Amino acid sequence: MKLTVFTTAADFLDRVGVALFAGEAENSLALGVALQVRNGYQYGPDAPFFACVEDGERIALIALCTPPYNLLLCAEKADPEAIAQVAHRLAEQGVTLPGAHGRIDVVDAFVRAWKAETGVLSSVAMEQRLYKLTEVTRPTSVAGQARWAVADDAAFLTPWAQAFVDEAMPDGPHSDLPTMIGRAIADRRLLVWEYGDVVSMCAQTRPTPHGASVGLVYTPPDLRGRGFATACVAELSQRVLDSGKSFCTLFTNLANPTSNAIYQRIGYQPLGDFREVRFSRVVA
């Protein structure tokens, strides 16, 4: 097997793009991140890591990391030798990983390899399910209407984004939320649902050639249970399709049966289960 580490996202995509695009929806997280970096977006001050392991003509493993975020792993199945090579190279480079994300068997195999290389402990941060939508079933009984967020909305949408992060990813690295919200508003990717006041929001993220992801779905706790988030996600998903994309994807937390049920009611179908793990060093 041959490990190749790439210095640029463009070189990385030139080599593994065919494999990633073959499963564009399933690989939407890793592919979307790589495309963002290739297009000039910086996730953090440190250089990203792009690599693949080839077994002859077959790509056994694709790995990328944009510090301070998790290592993303893409593979049809866990290949211990390929995973061990990536773990060894990362450890050799002195990389400190906050966590890893991918299909369950692949992530679990990496956890074992990373512990063997570094001695770090791991814990499961979230069990997730990836969904794909190609046709929207709109809810019919939700009061209100959707509109694109505007600059004046940032004053309360930024705290909402912080509340979303605190609730959904309390142990994860935090983005520059004011900049992220400002950019999403300027690019018309942040949709809000109004019922008198703004009551919910969601955002289009990580576009790929034929799809886009939906995330940052948030309704303040005292406004939940009225279908606002469902209606907002349905409207944004339809707008993504109307823009010429073929599908939308989103991840859900499997510990939240409500969100998994409502997304399926508007047309999202399960694609596969994923696991996010967090790493912590052993304290002597």
ZINORWO-V975960 format. One record per pair of residues at least 12 apart in sequence whose ideal C-beta (glycine too) atoms are under 8 Angstrom apart, sorted by the first residue. I is the first residue (numbers start at 1). J is the second residue. D is the distance in Angstrom with one decimal. If there is no record, write none. Layout:
BEGIN
<<I;J;D> <I;J;D>>
END
This chain:
BEGIN
<<1;53;5.5> <1;54;6.8> <1;55;5.0> <1;60;6.5> <1;81;5.6> <1;82;5.8> <1;85;6.4> <2;53;6.9> <2;54;4.9> <2;55;8.0> <3;51;6.4> <3;52;7.7> <3;53;5.1> <3;82;7.9> <3;85;4.5> <3;86;6.8> <3;89;6.1> <4;51;6.5> <4;52;5.7> <4;53;7.8> <4;54;7.0> <5;49;7.2> <5;50;7.0> <5;51;4.7> <5;89;6.5> <6;50;4.2> <6;51;6.8> <6;52;7.9> <7;50;8.0> <8;38;7.6> <8;50;7.7> <9;34;5.2> <9;35;7.7> <9;37;4.1> <9;38;3.9> <9;48;7.0> <9;50;6.3> <10;38;5.2> <11;50;7.7> <12;34;6.2> <12;50;3.7> <12;51;7.9> <12;52;7.6> <12;64;7.1> <13;34;5.7> <13;35;7.3> <13;38;6.0> <15;52;6.3> <16;52;5.0> <16;59;6.0> <16;62;5.1> <19;59;4.8> <19;62;6.6> <19;74;7.8> <20;34;7.4> <20;62;6.8> <20;74;6.8> <21;209;7.2> <24;208;5.5> <24;209;7.0> <24;210;5.8> <24;211;6.2> <25;130;7.8> <25;132;4.7> <25;211;6.0> <25;247;5.7> <25;249;5.4> <25;271;6.1> <26;130;6.9> <26;271;5.7> <26;272;6.3> <27;62;8.0> <27;74;5.4> <28;130;7.7> <28;206;6.5> <28;208;5.9> <28;211;6.2> <28;213;5.6> <28;249;4.6> <29;72;6.1> <29;101;7.2> <29;206;6.9> <29;213;7.4> <29;251;7.6> <30;62;6.7> <30;64;5.9> <30;72;4.5> <30;74;5.1> <31;206;7.9> <31;208;5.3> <32;205;7.1> <32;206;2.7> <32;207;6.7> <32;208;5.6> <32;213;6.2> <33;64;6.6> <33;66;6.1> <33;72;6.7> <33;206;6.6> <34;50;7.1> <34;64;6.0> <35;206;7.6> <35;207;7.5> <35;208;6.5> <36;206;6.7> <37;66;6.5> <43;66;3.8> <43;67;7.5> <43;68;8.0> <43;69;6.0> <44;66;6.4> <44;67;5.0> <44;68;5.2> <44;69;7.3> <44;173;7.8> <45;67;8.0> <46;67;4.0> <46;68;7.4> <47;67;7.8> <48;64;6.6> <48;65;6.4> <48;66;4.5> <48;67;7.2> <49;63;7.2> <49;64;6.3> <49;65;4.4> <49;67;7.9> <49;71;7.7> <49;90;7.0> <49;93;7.9> <49;95;6.8> <50;63;7.7> <50;64;5.0> <51;63;4.8> <51;64;7.2> <51;86;5.9> <51;89;6.8> <53;79;7.5> <53;82;3.8> <53;85;5.5> <53;86;6.5> <55;79;7.4> <55;82;7.1> <60;75;6.5> <60;79;4.5> <60;81;7.8> <60;82;4.0> <61;73;6.8> <61;74;7.4> <61;75;4.8> <61;79;6.1> <61;82;4.0> <61;83;6.2> <61;86;6.3> <61;106;7.8> <62;74;4.1> <62;75;6.9> <63;86;4.9> <65;90;7.9> <65;95;7.4> <65;97;6.9> <67;95;7.9> <68;98;6.1> <68;173;4.1> <69;98;7.1> <69;172;7.8> <69;173;5.8> <70;97;7.3> <70;98;6.0> <70;99;4.2> <70;100;5.6> <70;101;4.7> <70;172;7.9> <70;276;6.6> <71;90;7.5> <71;97;5.3> <71;99;7.3> <71;100;4.5> <71;101;7.2> <71;110;7.4> <72;100;7.8> <72;101;5.5> <72;102;6.5> <73;86;8.0> <73;100;6.2> <73;101;7.0> <73;102;3.5> <73;103;7.7> <73;106;5.0> <73;107;6.3> <73;110;6.0> <74;102;6.5> <74;106;7.9> <75;102;7.3> <75;103;7.2> <75;106;5.0> <77;105;6.6> <77;106;7.4> <78;105;4.3> <78;106;4.8> <78;108;7.3> <78;109;4.0> <79;109;7.9> <80;109;5.8> <80;113;7.4> <83;106;7.2> <83;109;4.9> <83;110;5.2> <83;113;5.0> <84;113;4.8> <84;116;7.9> <86;110;7.5> <86;113;7.8> <87;110;6.4> <87;113;3.8> <87;114;5.0> <87;116;7.4> <87;117;5.0> <88;113;7.8> <88;117;6.0> <90;114;7.8> <90;117;7.7> <91;114;7.6> <91;117;3.9> <91;118;5.5> <97;114;7.0> <97;279;5.5> <98;172;7.4> <98;173;6.2> <98;278;6.6> <98;279;6.5> <99;125;6.3> <99;172;7.7> <99;276;6.1> <99;277;5.4> <99;278;4.3> <99;279;5.8> <100;114;7.4> <100;276;7.5> <100;277;5.4> <100;279;7.6> <101;274;6.5> <101;275;7.3> <101;276;4.7> <101;277;7.7> <102;274;6.3> <102;275;7.2> <103;272;6.4> <103;273;7.3> <103;274;6.0> <103;275;7.6> <104;273;6.0> <104;274;6.9> <104;275;4.7> <107;274;7.7> <107;275;4.7> <107;276;7.7> <107;277;5.9> <108;275;7.2> <111;277;5.8> <114;279;6.9> <118;281;8.0> <119;281;7.7> <119;282;5.5> <120;279;4.6> <120;280;6.4> <120;281;5.4> <120;282;6.9> <121;279;7.0> <121;280;5.1> <121;281;7.5> <121;282;6.1> <122;277;4.8> <122;278;6.8> <122;279;5.4> <122;280;7.6> <123;277;6.7> <123;278;5.5> <123;280;7.3> <124;275;6.3> <124;276;7.4> <124;277;5.7> <125;169;8.0> <125;171;6.2> <125;172;7.5> <125;276;4.5> <125;277;6.2> <125;278;4.6> <126;253;5.6> <126;254;7.9> <126;255;7.5> <126;275;7.5> <126;276;4.6> <127;253;7.4> <127;254;4.3> <127;255;6.8> <127;273;7.0> <127;274;7.9> <127;275;5.9> <128;251;4.8> <128;252;6.5> <128;253;6.3> <128;254;6.4> <128;273;6.9> <128;274;4.5> <128;275;7.0> <128;276;6.5> <129;251;7.1> <129;252;5.2> <129;254;5.6> <129;260;6.5> <129;270;5.6> <129;271;7.9> <129;272;7.4> <129;273;5.4> <129;274;7.3> <130;249;6.2> <130;250;7.7> <130;251;5.6> <130;270;7.4> <130;271;4.6> <130;272;5.4> <130;273;7.6> <130;274;6.0> <131;249;6.5> <131;250;5.5> <131;251;7.6> <131;252;6.6> <131;263;5.8> <131;264;7.4> <131;268;3.7> <131;269;6.2> <131;270;5.8> <131;271;6.3> <132;211;8.0> <132;247;5.4> <132;248;7.3> <132;249;5.3> <132;268;6.8> <132;269;5.8> <132;271;5.0> <133;237;5.5> <133;247;6.2> <133;248;4.6> <133;249;7.6> <133;250;7.9> <133;266;7.4> <133;267;4.6> <133;268;4.6> <133;269;7.1> <134;241;7.7> <134;246;6.6> <134;247;5.0> <134;267;7.4> <135;241;7.8> <135;267;5.4> <136;234;5.4> <136;237;5.1> <136;238;4.5> <136;241;6.8> <136;266;6.0> <136;267;5.1> <137;234;7.5> <137;265;6.7> <137;266;5.2> <137;267;4.9> <138;231;7.7> <138;234;5.1> <138;235;7.7> <138;238;7.2> <138;266;7.1> <139;227;5.7> <139;230;5.4> <139;231;5.3> <139;234;6.1> <139;265;7.5> <139;266;6.7> <141;227;7.2> <142;226;7.2> <142;227;4.0> <142;228;6.6> <142;230;6.8> <142;231;4.0> <143;195;5.2> <143;226;7.7> <144;193;5.4> <144;194;5.4> <144;195;3.4> <144;196;7.9> <144;199;6.7> <144;228;6.7> <144;231;6.9> <145;193;7.4> <145;194;5.9> <146;191;5.6> <146;192;7.0> <146;193;5.5> <146;194;7.4> <146;231;7.3> <146;232;6.2> <146;235;4.1> <146;236;7.5> <147;191;7.4> <147;192;6.2> <147;194;6.3> <148;185;7.8> <148;188;5.0> <148;190;7.0> <148;191;6.2> <148;192;7.7> <149;184;7.4> <149;185;4.8> <149;190;4.2> <149;191;6.9> <149;192;5.0> <149;201;6.9> <150;185;6.6> <151;182;7.7> <151;185;6.0> <151;186;7.9> <153;185;6.8> <153;192;6.5> <153;198;6.6> <154;178;7.2> <154;181;5.3> <154;182;6.0> <154;185;6.2> <156;198;7.3> <157;181;5.4> <157;185;7.7> <157;190;7.0> <157;192;7.4> <157;198;7.9> <157;201;6.0> <158;177;5.5> <158;178;5.2> <158;181;4.9> <160;201;6.2> <160;218;5.2> <160;220;7.1> <161;177;4.8> <161;180;7.0> <161;181;5.6> <161;216;6.3> <161;218;7.2> <162;177;5.7> <163;218;6.6> <163;220;7.5> <164;216;6.0> <164;217;7.7> <164;218;4.2> <165;177;7.2> <168;253;7.1> <171;278;5.8> <184;203;5.2> <184;204;8.0> <184;216;7.8> <189;203;5.5> <189;204;4.2> <189;205;7.2> <190;202;7.8> <190;203;4.7> <190;204;7.9> <190;216;7.5> <191;203;7.2> <191;204;7.8> <191;232;6.0> <191;235;6.3> <191;236;4.5> <191;239;7.2> <192;232;7.1> <193;228;5.0> <193;229;7.7> <193;231;5.8> <193;232;4.1> <193;235;7.5> <195;228;6.8> <199;219;6.4> <199;220;7.6> <199;223;4.9> <199;226;7.7> <199;228;4.7> <200;217;7.8> <200;218;6.9> <200;219;4.2> <200;223;7.1> <200;228;3.9> <200;229;4.8> <200;231;7.7> <200;232;4.6> <201;216;6.7> <201;217;7.5> <201;218;5.6> <201;219;7.9> <201;232;6.7> <202;214;5.9> <202;215;7.2> <202;216;6.0> <202;217;4.4> <202;218;7.5> <202;229;7.0> <202;232;5.0> <202;233;5.2> <202;236;5.3> <203;215;5.8> <203;216;4.0> <203;236;7.7> <204;236;6.2> <204;239;8.0> <204;240;6.0> <207;245;7.6> <210;245;6.1> <210;246;4.4> <210;247;6.6> <211;240;7.8> <211;245;5.3> <211;246;6.2> <211;247;4.3> <211;248;6.3> <211;249;6.1> <212;240;4.9> <212;245;5.6> <212;248;5.9> <212;249;7.7> <213;248;7.0> <213;249;5.0> <213;250;6.2> <213;251;8.0> <214;233;6.0> <214;236;6.0> <214;237;6.2> <214;240;7.5> <214;248;5.4> <214;249;7.3> <214;250;4.4> <215;250;6.6> <215;251;7.6> <217;229;5.5> <217;232;7.3> <217;233;5.9> <217;250;7.8> <217;259;7.8> <227;262;8.0> <229;262;7.6> <230;262;4.7> <230;263;7.9> <230;265;7.3> <230;266;6.3> <233;250;7.6> <233;263;6.9> <233;266;6.6> <234;266;4.4> <234;267;7.8> <237;266;7.0> <237;267;7.3> <248;268;7.7> <249;271;7.4> <250;263;6.6> <250;268;6.5> <251;274;7.0> <254;273;7.3>>
END
